[in-house]
Amino acid sequence: MKAGYLAGALSLLAGCGYIGPVLPPALEIPARITDLSVGQYGNSIRADFTLPALTTEGQPLKDIRAVEVRVGTLTNPFVLEAWIGTTKGYPVPQTTPGPVDFTGVPAADWIGKEVGIVVRATGPKGKSSNWSNLKNLTISQPLETPADLTVDNALEGVRIAWHGPAGRHYRLFRAAGEDKPELLDETDQPEYIDKQIDYSSRYVYYVQAMDGELKQSDMAISKPFAPVDVFAPAVPAGLTAEQGANSIDLSWERNTEPRFRGYNVYRSVDGAPFVKIATLITAPTFSDRPIEPGKRYRYTVSAVGVNDRESAQSSPFEITAQ
């Protein structure tokens, strides 16, 4: 009986292969968050960090049960574990690995105080990571959100304007179509001309007041705006004329606008109404021929844009043919 049992056991072991030592179950503790950064964003304290995709054992993190940001006034001497007991916790709704932008801490809870901020994640088995890197932040009254934000067509592009305290610095963002907002520029003035536009696109503009990198206002957000090219080129300047061989030769200052398409030339003879004699020429010169001696010629020039808008006519230049 014993011999048969032993033989069966050996046969079973042979079929299953080598059996090593039994490993303890994985603890599935999330790796420590190490990239916490903070700032005051309008009426909120903002915490940016990355939730880990791995456990402390280097294995994929299957689930994050909870994420918590803790905020508290700093103590001296500072002992992390003792300090944690004095802090206030704020749950973070995102529990998937990746970047987190959390604005769920009311600044009103901490105005006038220097606070410390940490964050940690809890894994599927209720085991929490170590606390993240500690960040300090002094909380003050929120910056005013830029007011009365307007967006209009302008000769050079789109004009964005708003109201805000004198001496304030501003950061502008722009979203084209359904894209996410991207940084457009920074300015110390309460207005800005966006020259890099596409007249076939629709834009949303965001304006934010700043006091250094750690204090920012809430965003002022425009309504979607589709720019329209409604402006004509500049009126041609410097028109002159001189008589040539059976011609009157005109010249004027060249238009260098990117939206320029061409010039129209107009002529009046002996006081008659002006008549267009050249259409959409590209060079700032024109020779009118043939001419008749003794007649009084008057000329004006206009500029035409790529949108077919025509400028006003230039100041006339008069010459009597010899």
C-alpha positions, 0 to 999 in steps of 0.5 A: 500500500505504501509503495503504491502511494509513493509511486503515485506521488512520484508520478504526479510530481513528474507530471507537474515538473519542478515545484519551487518554494512557495512565494508569498502573495504580492502586496500590490503597493503602489510605487511612491509618487515623486513628481508632485508640484503645486500652485495656487490656481484661483480659488483652489490649490492645484496639485499635479502629479503622476499616478504610478503604473507599477507596484513597489515590486515592479509589477503592473498595478492592477488597480488603485483603490484610492488617491489622497492629497493631504494639506497642513500647516508646517510644523517646527521641528518637522516630523513627517508622520507626526505632521500627517496626523495634523493635516486635512485629506482631500480625495482625488477622483482619478484612480487610473495611472497617468498624469493628474491635475487636481484642483479639489483643495479649496484655497479658502481653507488655508489663506494666510498660511504656509502649508505643506502638501503630499499625496499617496495612492492606495492599492487594491489590497488596501496597502498605501504607498509612501508619501510623495515628495513634500511641497510647500506653498504660501496661500494668499487671496486669489488673483482676480480672474480677467474680466470682460474678455472680448475677441474681435477681427483685427487688421493683423489677425484676432484681437483679444482684450480684457480688464485686469489690475494694472501691472499684472502679467497674463498668460494666453492659451488658444484652442483651435477647433476641437483641439486642446488649449495650447499656450499662445503667449504671455503679455503685460498688457490687457490685450493681444493680437493673435497673428497666427490664424487660419480664417477657416478655423474657429478658436477659443481663447483663455486668459489667466492672470499670474503672480509668478509660477505658483500663483495663477487666477482662474481662466477667463474663457471666450466664446468660440470665434471664427475670424473673418478677413474683412479688411482691405490692404493699406491705401497706396502711398507716394504716387508720382508720375512723369512723362515718357515717350508717348506715355505717362509713367506712374510709380508708388510705394510697394505694399508688403502686407502678406494679404496683398494681391494686386493694384488697380489704376484709375485715370481721369482725362480733362476732369472726366470721371475716373475710369479703371485702366489696369486691374490687379497688377502686382508691380508698383509701376504702370505706363499709360500709353498712348497719351495726347499732348495738351490733355490733363491726366489725373491718376489714383491707385488702390490696393486689393487683398487676397479677400478681394477687398479693395482699399480706398483710392490714393491721393490723385496725381495730376500731369498735363501731357506735352 
